[in-house]
Amino acid sequence: METSIEWVNDILENKDYCVNKIEGSKIYIHSENIVPTEQGILINLNGYDQVLVPHVSSDLGGCFVEPIPTNNWTDIVPKERCSVCNT
């Protein structure tokens, strides 16, 4: 699978075909360009090329991908350092 920045760049390079809108860090994809497969979720970039994405989320605005999801583990991991190992 491509690294995070590569699949984002592929989507943005083809935004006129596959992107509905961009709001903040959310890249909304036209629903007809989202292709579920047994290997994962593909985004049809331009009618010919596709890219595998790690996740697709949805809200009232539609289906979107985020290079860095806003609801990640750092929200629930304590921010203080461990008193034993200082990590």
PyMOL Python script that loads the backbone (N, CA, C, O; Angstrom):
from pymol import cmd

cmd.read_pdbstr("""\
ATOM      1  N   MET A   1       0.847  -1.184   0.000  1.00  0.00           N
ATOM      2  CA  MET A   1       0.000   0.000   0.000  1.00  0.00           C
ATOM      3  C   MET A   1       0.889   1.242   0.000  1.00  0.00           C
ATOM      4  O   MET A   1       2.000   1.222   0.528  1.00  0.00           O
ATOM      5  N   GLU A   2       0.392   2.306  -0.590  1.00  0.00           N
ATOM      6  CA  GLU A   2       1.155   3.545  -0.661  1.00  0.00           C
ATOM      7  C   GLU A   2       1.236   4.196   0.707  1.00  0.00           C
ATOM      8  O   GLU A   2       0.426   3.931   1.596  1.00  0.00           O
ATOM      9  N   THR A   3       2.233   5.054   0.852  1.00  0.00           N
ATOM     10  CA  THR A   3       2.318   5.800   2.098  1.00  0.00           C
ATOM     11  C   THR A   3       1.208   6.842   2.129  1.00  0.00           C
ATOM     12  O   THR A   3       0.601   7.141   1.100  1.00  0.00           O
ATOM     13  N   SER A   4       0.949   7.385   3.293  1.00  0.00           N
ATOM     14  CA  SER A   4      -0.145   8.328   3.471  1.00  0.00           C
ATOM     15  C   SER A   4      -0.063   9.495   2.493  1.00  0.00           C
ATOM     16  O   SER A   4      -1.057   9.830   1.850  1.00  0.00           O
ATOM     17  N   ILE A   5       1.064  10.094   2.377  1.00  0.00           N
ATOM     18  CA  ILE A   5       1.185  11.284   1.530  1.00  0.00           C
ATOM     19  C   ILE A   5       0.982  10.953   0.056  1.00  0.00           C
ATOM     20  O   ILE A   5       0.488  11.794  -0.695  1.00  0.00           O
ATOM     21  N   GLU A   6       1.350   9.756  -0.376  1.00  0.00           N
ATOM     22  CA  GLU A   6       1.196   9.394  -1.780  1.00  0.00           C
ATOM     23  C   GLU A   6      -0.265   9.272  -2.180  1.00  0.00           C
ATOM     24  O   GLU A   6      -0.656   9.791  -3.226  1.00  0.00           O
ATOM     25  N   TRP A   7      -1.090   8.593  -1.368  1.00  0.00           N
ATOM     26  CA  TRP A   7      -2.488   8.460  -1.774  1.00  0.00           C
ATOM     27  C   TRP A   7      -3.208   9.795  -1.707  1.00  0.00           C
ATOM     28  O   TRP A   7      -4.109  10.046  -2.508  1.00  0.00           O
ATOM     29  N   VAL A   8      -2.834  10.651  -0.775  1.00  0.00           N
ATOM     30  CA  VAL A   8      -3.446  11.978  -0.697  1.00  0.00           C
ATOM     31  C   VAL A   8      -3.085  12.784  -1.939  1.00  0.00           C
ATOM     32  O   VAL A   8      -3.949  13.422  -2.539  1.00  0.00           O
ATOM     33  N   ASN A   9      -1.824  12.756  -2.321  1.00  0.00           N
ATOM     34  CA  ASN A   9      -1.395  13.472  -3.525  1.00  0.00           C
ATOM     35  C   ASN A   9      -2.112  12.965  -4.762  1.00  0.00           C
ATOM     36  O   ASN A   9      -2.504  13.759  -5.617  1.00  0.00           O
ATOM     37  N   ASP A  10      -2.290  11.643  -4.873  1.00  0.00           N
ATOM     38  CA  ASP A  10      -3.004  11.073  -6.018  1.00  0.00           C
ATOM     39  C   ASP A  10      -4.430  11.608  -6.085  1.00  0.00           C
ATOM     40  O   ASP A  10      -4.910  11.973  -7.158  1.00  0.00           O
ATOM     41  N   ILE A  11      -5.103  11.655  -4.942  1.00  0.00           N
ATOM     42  CA  ILE A  11      -6.476  12.162  -4.910  1.00  0.00           C
ATOM     43  C   ILE A  11      -6.508  13.643  -5.279  1.00  0.00           C
ATOM     44  O   ILE A  11      -7.337  14.063  -6.086  1.00  0.00           O
ATOM     45  N   LEU A  12      -5.611  14.436  -4.694  1.00  0.00           N
ATOM     46  CA  LEU A  12      -5.621  15.876  -4.965  1.00  0.00           C
ATOM     47  C   LEU A  12      -5.237  16.195  -6.411  1.00  0.00           C
ATOM     48  O   LEU A  12      -5.732  17.168  -6.980  1.00  0.00           O
ATOM     49  N   GLU A  13      -4.368  15.391  -7.005  1.00  0.00           N
ATOM     50  CA  GLU A  13      -4.013  15.600  -8.411  1.00  0.00           C
ATOM     51  C   GLU A  13      -5.190  15.335  -9.341  1.00  0.00           C
ATOM     52  O   GLU A  13      -5.218  15.837 -10.465  1.00  0.00           O
ATOM     53  N   ASN A  14      -6.151  14.558  -8.887  1.00  0.00           N
ATOM     54  CA  ASN A  14      -7.327  14.215  -9.690  1.00  0.00           C
ATOM     55  C   ASN A  14      -8.612  14.783  -9.087  1.00  0.00           C
ATOM     56  O   ASN A  14      -9.696  14.245  -9.314  1.00  0.00           O
ATOM     57  N   LYS A  15      -8.495  15.857  -8.328  1.00  0.00           N
ATOM     58  CA  LYS A  15      -9.630  16.379  -7.574  1.00  0.00           C
ATOM     59  C   LYS A  15     -10.796  16.816  -8.460  1.00  0.00           C
ATOM     60  O   LYS A  15     -11.946  16.763  -8.025  1.00  0.00           O
ATOM     61  N   ASP A  16     -10.526  17.241  -9.675  1.00  0.00           N
ATOM     62  CA  ASP A  16     -11.628  17.661 -10.544  1.00  0.00           C
ATOM     63  C   ASP A  16     -12.542  16.502 -10.894  1.00  0.00           C
ATOM     64  O   ASP A  16     -13.710  16.713 -11.221  1.00  0.00           O
ATOM     65  N   TYR A  17     -12.028  15.275 -10.832  1.00  0.00           N
ATOM     66  CA  TYR A  17     -12.812  14.095 -11.173  1.00  0.00           C
ATOM     67  C   TYR A  17     -13.420  13.421  -9.950  1.00  0.00           C
ATOM     68  O   TYR A  17     -14.582  13.016  -9.979  1.00  0.00           O
ATOM     69  N   CYS A  18     -12.637  13.296  -8.866  1.00  0.00           N
ATOM     70  CA  CYS A  18     -13.090  12.447  -7.760  1.00  0.00           C
ATOM     71  C   CYS A  18     -13.469  13.185  -6.480  1.00  0.00           C
ATOM     72  O   CYS A  18     -14.113  12.595  -5.612  1.00  0.00           O
ATOM     73  N   VAL A  19     -13.098  14.438  -6.336  1.00  0.00           N
ATOM     74  CA  VAL A  19     -13.352  15.163  -5.090  1.00  0.00           C
ATOM     75  C   VAL A  19     -14.601  16.026  -5.222  1.00  0.00           C
ATOM     76  O   VAL A  19     -14.755  16.787  -6.178  1.00  0.00           O
ATOM     77  N   ASN A  20     -15.485  15.890  -4.243  1.00  0.00           N
ATOM     78  CA  ASN A  20     -16.694  16.704  -4.189  1.00  0.00           C
ATOM     79  C   ASN A  20     -16.397  18.066  -3.567  1.00  0.00           C
ATOM     80  O   ASN A  20     -16.792  19.105  -4.097  1.00  0.00           O
ATOM     81  N   LYS A  21     -15.682  18.043  -2.416  1.00  0.00           N
ATOM     82  CA  LYS A  21     -15.308  19.292  -1.743  1.00  0.00           C
ATOM     83  C   LYS A  21     -14.226  18.976  -0.719  1.00  0.00           C
ATOM     84  O   LYS A  21     -14.012  17.818  -0.359  1.00  0.00           O
ATOM     85  N   ILE A  22     -13.555  20.009  -0.263  1.00  0.00           N
ATOM     86  CA  ILE A  22     -12.545  19.880   0.789  1.00  0.00           C
ATOM     87  C   ILE A  22     -12.931  20.851   1.891  1.00  0.00           C
ATOM     88  O   ILE A  22     -13.105  22.047   1.655  1.00  0.00           O
ATOM     89  N   GLU A  23     -13.064  20.315   3.106  1.00  0.00           N
ATOM     90  CA  GLU A  23     -13.380  21.142   4.273  1.00  0.00           C
ATOM     91  C   GLU A  23     -12.407  20.792   5.374  1.00  0.00           C
ATOM     92  O   GLU A  23     -12.442  19.685   5.911  1.00  0.00           O
ATOM     93  N   GLY A  24     -11.546  21.719   5.711  1.00  0.00           N
ATOM     94  CA  GLY A  24     -10.523  21.458   6.723  1.00  0.00           C
ATOM     95  C   GLY A  24      -9.617  20.332   6.258  1.00  0.00           C
ATOM     96  O   GLY A  24      -9.052  20.397   5.167  1.00  0.00           O
ATOM     97  N   SER A  25      -9.477  19.300   7.079  1.00  0.00           N
ATOM     98  CA  SER A  25      -8.636  18.166   6.699  1.00  0.00           C
ATOM     99  C   SER A  25      -9.421  17.076   5.984  1.00  0.00           C
ATOM    100  O   SER A  25      -8.850  16.064   5.578  1.00  0.00           O
ATOM    101  N   LYS A  26     -10.740  17.278   5.826  1.00  0.00           N
ATOM    102  CA  LYS A  26     -11.593  16.271   5.189  1.00  0.00           C
ATOM    103  C   LYS A  26     -11.646  16.479   3.677  1.00  0.00           C
ATOM    104  O   LYS A  26     -11.928  17.577   3.196  1.00  0.00           O
ATOM    105  N   ILE A  27     -11.370  15.408   2.943  1.00  0.00           N
ATOM    106  CA  ILE A  27     -11.462  15.419   1.487  1.00  0.00           C
ATOM    107  C   ILE A  27     -12.681  14.581   1.123  1.00  0.00           C
ATOM    108  O   ILE A  27     -12.630  13.352   1.177  1.00  0.00           O
ATOM    109  N   TYR A  28     -13.773  15.240   0.755  1.00  0.00           N
ATOM    110  CA  TYR A  28     -15.015  14.541   0.419  1.00  0.00           C
ATOM    111  C   TYR A  28     -14.924  13.985  -0.999  1.00  0.00           C
ATOM    112  O   TYR A  28     -14.574  14.694  -1.943  1.00  0.00           O
ATOM    113  N   ILE A  29     -15.244  12.710  -1.124  1.00  0.00           N
ATOM    114  CA  ILE A  29     -15.141  11.991  -2.389  1.00  0.00           C
ATOM    115  C   ILE A  29     -16.535  11.793  -2.962  1.00  0.00           C
ATOM    116  O   ILE A  29     -17.473  11.501  -2.220  1.00  0.00           O
ATOM    117  N   HIS A  30     -16.685  11.950  -4.289  1.00  0.00           N
ATOM    118  CA  HIS A  30     -17.954  11.622  -4.931  1.00  0.00           C
ATOM    119  C   HIS A  30     -18.254  10.159  -4.636  1.00  0.00           C
ATOM    120  O   HIS A  30     -17.382   9.304  -4.795  1.00  0.00           O
ATOM    121  N   SER A  31     -19.474   9.863  -4.210  1.00  0.00           N
ATOM    122  CA  SER A  31     -19.819   8.499  -3.794  1.00  0.00           C
ATOM    123  C   SER A  31     -19.606   7.477  -4.899  1.00  0.00           C
ATOM    124  O   SER A  31     -19.241   6.337  -4.608  1.00  0.00           O
ATOM    125  N   GLU A  32     -19.822   7.844  -6.149  1.00  0.00           N
ATOM    126  CA  GLU A  32     -19.625   6.900  -7.251  1.00  0.00           C
ATOM    127  C   GLU A  32     -18.149   6.566  -7.481  1.00  0.00           C
ATOM    128  O   GLU A  32     -17.837   5.648  -8.238  1.00  0.00           O
ATOM    129  N   ASN A  33     -17.246   7.298  -6.839  1.00  0.00           N
ATOM    130  CA  ASN A  33     -15.810   7.043  -6.967  1.00  0.00           C
ATOM    131  C   ASN A  33     -15.262   6.183  -5.834  1.00  0.00           C
ATOM    132  O   ASN A  33     -14.062   5.908  -5.798  1.00  0.00           O
ATOM    133  N   ILE A  34     -16.115   5.756  -4.910  1.00  0.00           N
ATOM    134  CA  ILE A  34     -15.705   4.892  -3.809  1.00  0.00           C
ATOM    135  C   ILE A  34     -16.044   3.458  -4.182  1.00  0.00           C
ATOM    136  O   ILE A  34     -17.203   3.123  -4.427  1.00  0.00           O
ATOM    137  N   VAL A  35     -15.008   2.610  -4.223  1.00  0.00           N
ATOM    138  CA  VAL A  35     -15.169   1.233  -4.689  1.00  0.00           C
ATOM    139  C   VAL A  35     -14.733   0.263  -3.589  1.00  0.00           C
ATOM    140  O   VAL A  35     -13.536   0.090  -3.360  1.00  0.00           O
ATOM    141  N   PRO A  36     -15.700  -0.377  -2.900  1.00  0.00           N
ATOM    142  CA  PRO A  36     -15.311  -1.368  -1.889  1.00  0.00           C
ATOM    143  C   PRO A  36     -14.872  -2.667  -2.564  1.00  0.00           C
ATOM    144  O   PRO A  36     -15.525  -3.141  -3.493  1.00  0.00           O
ATOM    145  N   THR A  37     -13.775  -3.230  -2.099  1.00  0.00           N
ATOM    146  CA  THR A  37     -13.275  -4.500  -2.624  1.00  0.00           C
ATOM    147  C   THR A  37     -12.833  -5.376  -1.459  1.00  0.00           C
ATOM    148  O   THR A  37     -12.788  -4.919  -0.317  1.00  0.00           O
ATOM    149  N   GLU A  38     -12.511  -6.620  -1.743  1.00  0.00           N
ATOM    150  CA  GLU A  38     -12.002  -7.508  -0.704  1.00  0.00           C
ATOM    151  C   GLU A  38     -10.613  -7.083  -0.234  1.00  0.00           C
ATOM    152  O   GLU A  38     -10.209  -7.436   0.874  1.00  0.00           O
ATOM    153  N   GLN A  39      -9.879  -6.341  -1.045  1.00  0.00           N
ATOM    154  CA  GLN A  39      -8.550  -5.856  -0.676  1.00  0.00           C
ATOM    155  C   GLN A  39      -8.599  -4.567   0.118  1.00  0.00           C
ATOM    156  O   GLN A  39      -7.598  -4.172   0.715  1.00  0.00           O
ATOM    157  N   GLY A  40      -9.736  -3.908   0.138  1.00  0.00           N
ATOM    158  CA  GLY A  40      -9.879  -2.642   0.836  1.00  0.00           C
ATOM    159  C   GLY A  40     -10.714  -1.677   0.022  1.00  0.00           C
ATOM    160  O   GLY A  40     -11.376  -2.077  -0.936  1.00  0.00           O
ATOM    161  N   ILE A  41     -10.686  -0.421   0.393  1.00  0.00           N
ATOM    162  CA  ILE A  41     -11.486   0.602  -0.273  1.00  0.00           C
ATOM    163  C   ILE A  41     -10.618   1.332  -1.294  1.00  0.00           C
ATOM    164  O   ILE A  41      -9.549   1.850  -0.971  1.00  0.00           O
ATOM    165  N   LEU A  42     -11.104   1.359  -2.531  1.00  0.00           N
ATOM    166  CA  LEU A  42     -10.405   2.052  -3.606  1.00  0.00           C
ATOM    167  C   LEU A  42     -11.131   3.345  -3.930  1.00  0.00           C
ATOM    168  O   LEU A  42     -12.353   3.432  -3.815  1.00  0.00           O
ATOM    169  N   ILE A  43     -10.367   4.343  -4.334  1.00  0.00           N
ATOM    170  CA  ILE A  43     -10.930   5.582  -4.860  1.00  0.00           C
ATOM    171  C   ILE A  43     -10.608   5.615  -6.345  1.00  0.00           C
ATOM    172  O   ILE A  43      -9.446   5.555  -6.746  1.00  0.00           O
ATOM    173  N   ASN A  44     -11.657   5.711  -7.155  1.00  0.00           N
ATOM    174  CA  ASN A  44     -11.493   5.857  -8.602  1.00  0.00           C
ATOM    175  C   ASN A  44     -11.042   7.291  -8.848  1.00  0.00           C
ATOM    176  O   ASN A  44     -11.812   8.232  -8.657  1.00  0.00           O
ATOM    177  N   LEU A  45      -9.802   7.450  -9.269  1.00  0.00           N
ATOM    178  CA  LEU A  45      -9.206   8.782  -9.380  1.00  0.00           C
ATOM    179  C   LEU A  45      -9.649   9.549 -10.615  1.00  0.00           C
ATOM    180  O   LEU A  45      -9.896  10.753 -10.542  1.00  0.00           O
ATOM    181  N   ASN A  46      -9.751   8.854 -11.761  1.00  0.00           N
ATOM    182  CA  ASN A  46      -9.976   9.567 -13.012  1.00  0.00           C
ATOM    183  C   ASN A  46     -10.674   8.732 -14.083  1.00  0.00           C
ATOM    184  O   ASN A  46     -10.647   9.093 -15.260  1.00  0.00           O
ATOM    185  N   GLY A  47     -11.283   7.647 -13.698  1.00  0.00           N
ATOM    186  CA  GLY A  47     -11.921   6.765 -14.668  1.00  0.00           C
ATOM    187  C   GLY A  47     -11.024   5.623 -15.100  1.00  0.00           C
ATOM    188  O   GLY A  47     -11.497   4.647 -15.682  1.00  0.00           O
ATOM    189  N   TYR A  48      -9.737   5.733 -14.822  1.00  0.00           N
ATOM    190  CA  TYR A  48      -8.767   4.695 -15.189  1.00  0.00           C
ATOM    191  C   TYR A  48      -7.949   4.223 -13.982  1.00  0.00           C
ATOM    192  O   TYR A  48      -7.816   3.023 -13.743  1.00  0.00           O
ATOM    193  N   ASP A  49      -7.410   5.173 -13.235  1.00  0.00           N
ATOM    194  CA  ASP A  49      -6.524   4.853 -12.115  1.00  0.00           C
ATOM    195  C   ASP A  49      -7.318   4.818 -10.813  1.00  0.00           C
ATOM    196  O   ASP A  49      -8.298   5.542 -10.638  1.00  0.00           O
ATOM    197  N   GLN A  50      -6.864   3.950  -9.901  1.00  0.00           N
ATOM    198  CA  GLN A  50      -7.466   3.847  -8.581  1.00  0.00           C
ATOM    199  C   GLN A  50      -6.363   3.837  -7.534  1.00  0.00           C
ATOM    200  O   GLN A  50      -5.219   3.480  -7.816  1.00  0.00           O
ATOM    201  N   VAL A  51      -6.728   4.235  -6.324  1.00  0.00           N
ATOM    202  CA  VAL A  51      -5.774   4.222  -5.221  1.00  0.00           C
ATOM    203  C   VAL A  51      -6.462   3.595  -4.009  1.00  0.00           C
ATOM    204  O   VAL A  51      -7.627   3.872  -3.727  1.00  0.00           O
ATOM    205  N   LEU A  52      -5.719   2.747  -3.301  1.00  0.00           N
ATOM    206  CA  LEU A  52      -6.206   2.115  -2.087  1.00  0.00           C
ATOM    207  C   LEU A  52      -6.034   3.089  -0.928  1.00  0.00           C
ATOM    208  O   LEU A  52      -4.948   3.633  -0.727  1.00  0.00           O
ATOM    209  N   VAL A  53      -7.108   3.310  -0.161  1.00  0.00           N
ATOM    210  CA  VAL A  53      -7.036   4.224   0.983  1.00  0.00           C
ATOM    211  C   VAL A  53      -7.212   3.423   2.274  1.00  0.00           C
ATOM    212  O   VAL A  53      -7.882   2.390   2.274  1.00  0.00           O
ATOM    213  N   PRO A  54      -6.615   3.891   3.371  1.00  0.00           N
ATOM    214  CA  PRO A  54      -6.680   3.139   4.624  1.00  0.00           C
ATOM    215  C   PRO A  54      -8.047   3.176   5.295  1.00  0.00           C
ATOM    216  O   PRO A  54      -8.377   2.274   6.066  1.00  0.00           O
ATOM    217  N   HIS A  55      -8.846   4.202   5.016  1.00  0.00           N
ATOM    218  CA  HIS A  55     -10.156   4.317   5.650  1.00  0.00           C
ATOM    219  C   HIS A  55     -10.997   5.349   4.909  1.00  0.00           C
ATOM    220  O   HIS A  55     -10.470   6.250   4.256  1.00  0.00           O
ATOM    221  N   VAL A  56     -12.297   5.205   5.023  1.00  0.00           N
ATOM    222  CA  VAL A  56     -13.252   6.204   4.542  1.00  0.00           C
ATOM    223  C   VAL A  56     -14.236   6.425   5.671  1.00  0.00           C
ATOM    224  O   VAL A  56     -14.752   5.468   6.250  1.00  0.00           O
ATOM    225  N   SER A  57     -14.493   7.663   5.980  1.00  0.00           N
ATOM    226  CA  SER A  57     -15.452   8.029   7.032  1.00  0.00           C
ATOM    227  C   SER A  57     -16.618   8.748   6.386  1.00  0.00           C
ATOM    228  O   SER A  57     -16.572   9.088   5.203  1.00  0.00           O
ATOM    229  N   SER A  58     -17.660   8.979   7.162  1.00  0.00           N
ATOM    230  CA  SER A  58     -18.793   9.738   6.633  1.00  0.00           C
ATOM    231  C   SER A  58     -19.413  10.595   7.730  1.00  0.00           C
ATOM    232  O   SER A  58     -19.322  10.281   8.917  1.00  0.00           O
ATOM    233  N   ASP A  59     -20.040  11.677   7.303  1.00  0.00           N
ATOM    234  CA  ASP A  59     -20.807  12.539   8.184  1.00  0.00           C
ATOM    235  C   ASP A  59     -21.931  13.131   7.351  1.00  0.00           C
ATOM    236  O   ASP A  59     -22.204  12.637   6.257  1.00  0.00           O
ATOM    237  N   LEU A  60     -22.579  14.155   7.829  1.00  0.00           N
ATOM    238  CA  LEU A  60     -23.688  14.748   7.084  1.00  0.00           C
ATOM    239  C   LEU A  60     -23.247  15.348   5.751  1.00  0.00           C
ATOM    240  O   LEU A  60     -24.076  15.552   4.864  1.00  0.00           O
ATOM    241  N   GLY A  61     -21.970  15.629   5.599  1.00  0.00           N
ATOM    242  CA  GLY A  61     -21.446  16.199   4.358  1.00  0.00           C
ATOM    243  C   GLY A  61     -21.141  15.168   3.292  1.00  0.00           C
ATOM    244  O   GLY A  61     -20.915  15.524   2.135  1.00  0.00           O
ATOM    245  N   GLY A  62     -21.129  13.884   3.661  1.00  0.00           N
ATOM    246  CA  GLY A  62     -20.842  12.818   2.706  1.00  0.00           C
ATOM    247  C   GLY A  62     -19.708  11.932   3.179  1.00  0.00           C
ATOM    248  O   GLY A  62     -19.356  11.928   4.358  1.00  0.00           O
ATOM    249  N   CYS A  63     -19.140  11.183   2.248  1.00  0.00           N
ATOM    250  CA  CYS A  63     -18.020  10.283   2.548  1.00  0.00           C
ATOM    251  C   CYS A  63     -16.711  11.023   2.310  1.00  0.00           C
ATOM    252  O   CYS A  63     -16.555  11.741   1.322  1.00  0.00           O
ATOM    253  N   PHE A  64     -15.774  10.836   3.235  1.00  0.00           N
ATOM    254  CA  PHE A  64     -14.523  11.576   3.129  1.00  0.00           C
ATOM    255  C   PHE A  64     -13.345  10.734   3.598  1.00  0.00           C
ATOM    256  O   PHE A  64     -13.501   9.739   4.306  1.00  0.00           O
ATOM    257  N   VAL A  65     -12.167  11.166   3.180  1.00  0.00           N
ATOM    258  CA  VAL A  65     -10.905  10.613   3.663  1.00  0.00           C
ATOM    259  C   VAL A  65     -10.158  11.750   4.335  1.00  0.00           C
ATOM    260  O   VAL A  65     -10.360  12.921   4.011  1.00  0.00           O
ATOM    261  N   GLU A  66      -9.299  11.394   5.268  1.00  0.00           N
ATOM    262  CA  GLU A  66      -8.465  12.383   5.959  1.00  0.00           C
ATOM    263  C   GLU A  66      -7.039  11.870   5.994  1.00  0.00           C
ATOM    264  O   GLU A  66      -6.807  10.725   6.382  1.00  0.00           O
ATOM    265  N   PRO A  67      -6.090  12.684   5.602  1.00  0.00           N
ATOM    266  CA  PRO A  67      -4.692  12.251   5.711  1.00  0.00           C
ATOM    267  C   PRO A  67      -4.323  11.906   7.148  1.00  0.00           C
ATOM    268  O   PRO A  67      -3.605  10.935   7.386  1.00  0.00           O
ATOM    269  N   ILE A  68      -4.806  12.689   8.107  1.00  0.00           N
ATOM    270  CA  ILE A  68      -4.589  12.428   9.526  1.00  0.00           C
ATOM    271  C   ILE A  68      -5.952  12.517  10.198  1.00  0.00           C
ATOM    272  O   ILE A  68      -6.466  13.617  10.402  1.00  0.00           O
ATOM    273  N   PRO A  69      -6.547  11.372  10.548  1.00  0.00           N
ATOM    274  CA  PRO A  69      -7.883  11.413  11.162  1.00  0.00           C
ATOM    275  C   PRO A  69      -7.895  12.254  12.433  1.00  0.00           C
ATOM    276  O   PRO A  69      -6.941  12.222  13.211  1.00  0.00           O
ATOM    277  N   THR A  70      -8.952  12.991  12.640  1.00  0.00           N
ATOM    278  CA  THR A  70      -9.043  13.832  13.831  1.00  0.00           C
ATOM    279  C   THR A  70      -9.409  13.031  15.068  1.00  0.00           C
ATOM    280  O   THR A  70      -9.054  13.427  16.179  1.00  0.00           O
ATOM    281  N   ASN A  71     -10.103  11.926  14.907  1.00  0.00           N
ATOM    282  CA  ASN A  71     -10.493  11.112  16.061  1.00  0.00           C
ATOM    283  C   ASN A  71      -9.542   9.926  16.161  1.00  0.00           C
ATOM    284  O   ASN A  71      -9.890   8.807  15.785  1.00  0.00           O
ATOM    285  N   ASN A  72      -8.345  10.179  16.668  1.00  0.00           N
ATOM    286  CA  ASN A  72      -7.345   9.123  16.752  1.00  0.00           C
ATOM    287  C   ASN A  72      -7.001   8.811  18.204  1.00  0.00           C
ATOM    288  O   ASN A  72      -7.536   9.425  19.128  1.00  0.00           O
ATOM    289  N   TRP A  73      -6.105   7.854  18.390  1.00  0.00           N
ATOM    290  CA  TRP A  73      -5.781   7.368  19.722  1.00  0.00           C
ATOM    291  C   TRP A  73      -5.189   8.442  20.635  1.00  0.00           C
ATOM    292  O   TRP A  73      -5.287   8.320  21.856  1.00  0.00           O
ATOM    293  N   THR A  74      -4.593   9.467  20.091  1.00  0.00           N
ATOM    294  CA  THR A  74      -3.976  10.474  20.952  1.00  0.00           C
ATOM    295  C   THR A  74      -5.012  11.196  21.806  1.00  0.00           C
ATOM    296  O   THR A  74      -4.668  11.812  22.815  1.00  0.00           O
ATOM    297  N   ASP A  75      -6.290  11.122  21.403  1.00  0.00           N
ATOM    298  CA  ASP A  75      -7.337  11.763  22.183  1.00  0.00           C
ATOM    299  C   ASP A  75      -7.602  11.041  23.498  1.00  0.00           C
ATOM    300  O   ASP A  75      -8.130  11.641  24.435  1.00  0.00           O
ATOM    301  N   ILE A  76      -7.235   9.736  23.585  1.00  0.00           N
ATOM    302  CA  ILE A  76      -7.534   8.983  24.800  1.00  0.00           C
ATOM    303  C   ILE A  76      -6.288   8.551  25.556  1.00  0.00           C
ATOM    304  O   ILE A  76      -6.394   7.989  26.646  1.00  0.00           O
ATOM    305  N   VAL A  77      -5.125   8.799  25.004  1.00  0.00           N
ATOM    306  CA  VAL A  77      -3.883   8.446  25.679  1.00  0.00           C
ATOM    307  C   VAL A  77      -3.492   9.585  26.604  1.00  0.00           C
ATOM    308  O   VAL A  77      -3.513  10.744  26.189  1.00  0.00           O
ATOM    309  N   PRO A  78      -3.140   9.290  27.834  1.00  0.00           N
ATOM    310  CA  PRO A  78      -2.748  10.376  28.752  1.00  0.00           C
ATOM    311  C   PRO A  78      -1.581  11.188  28.200  1.00  0.00           C
ATOM    312  O   PRO A  78      -0.671  10.640  27.577  1.00  0.00           O
ATOM    313  N   LYS A  79      -1.615  12.460  28.429  1.00  0.00           N
ATOM    314  CA  LYS A  79      -0.583  13.364  27.910  1.00  0.00           C
ATOM    315  C   LYS A  79       0.594  13.523  28.864  1.00  0.00           C
ATOM    316  O   LYS A  79       1.626  14.071  28.479  1.00  0.00           O
ATOM    317  N   GLU A  80       0.455  13.044  30.124  1.00  0.00           N
ATOM    318  CA  GLU A  80       1.530  13.174  31.097  1.00  0.00           C
ATOM    319  C   GLU A  80       2.588  12.110  30.850  1.00  0.00           C
ATOM    320  O   GLU A  80       2.326  11.077  30.234  1.00  0.00           O
ATOM    321  N   ARG A  81       3.778  12.384  31.341  1.00  0.00           N
ATOM    322  CA  ARG A  81       4.877  11.407  31.260  1.00  0.00           C
ATOM    323  C   ARG A  81       4.734  10.386  32.378  1.00  0.00           C
ATOM    324  O   ARG A  81       4.248  10.689  33.467  1.00  0.00           O
ATOM    325  N   CYS A  82       5.165   9.185  32.081  1.00  0.00           N
ATOM    326  CA  CYS A  82       5.164   8.104  33.076  1.00  0.00           C
ATOM    327  C   CYS A  82       6.185   8.448  34.158  1.00  0.00           C
ATOM    328  O   CYS A  82       7.313   8.837  33.854  1.00  0.00           O
ATOM    329  N   SER A  83       5.788   8.304  35.413  1.00  0.00           N
ATOM    330  CA  SER A  83       6.700   8.632  36.522  1.00  0.00           C
ATOM    331  C   SER A  83       7.798   7.578  36.683  1.00  0.00           C
ATOM    332  O   SER A  83       8.801   7.835  37.349  1.00  0.00           O
ATOM    333  N   VAL A  84       7.626   6.412  36.091  1.00  0.00           N
ATOM    334  CA  VAL A  84       8.625   5.340  36.206  1.00  0.00           C
ATOM    335  C   VAL A  84       9.670   5.428  35.090  1.00  0.00           C
ATOM    336  O   VAL A  84      10.873   5.446  35.354  1.00  0.00           O
ATOM    337  N   CYS A  85       9.196   5.484  33.835  1.00  0.00           N
ATOM    338  CA  CYS A  85      10.145   5.427  32.714  1.00  0.00           C
ATOM    339  C   CYS A  85      10.303   6.762  31.990  1.00  0.00           C
ATOM    340  O   CYS A  85      11.138   6.874  31.092  1.00  0.00           O
ATOM    341  N   ASN A  86       9.521   7.773  32.360  1.00  0.00           N
ATOM    342  CA  ASN A  86       9.589   9.126  31.782  1.00  0.00           C
ATOM    343  C   ASN A  86       9.287   9.159  30.291  1.00  0.00           C
ATOM    344  O   ASN A  86       9.829   9.998  29.571  1.00  0.00           O
ATOM    345  N   THR A  87       8.421   8.250  29.812  1.00  0.00           N
ATOM    346  CA  THR A  87       8.001   8.300  28.399  1.00  0.00           C
ATOM    347  C   THR A  87       6.550   8.685  28.286  1.00  0.00           C
ATOM    348  O   THR A  87       6.021   8.777  27.178  1.00  0.00           O
TER     349      THR A  87
END
""", "prot")
cmd.dss("prot")
cmd.show_as("cartoon", "prot")
cmd.util.cbc("prot")
cmd.orient("prot")
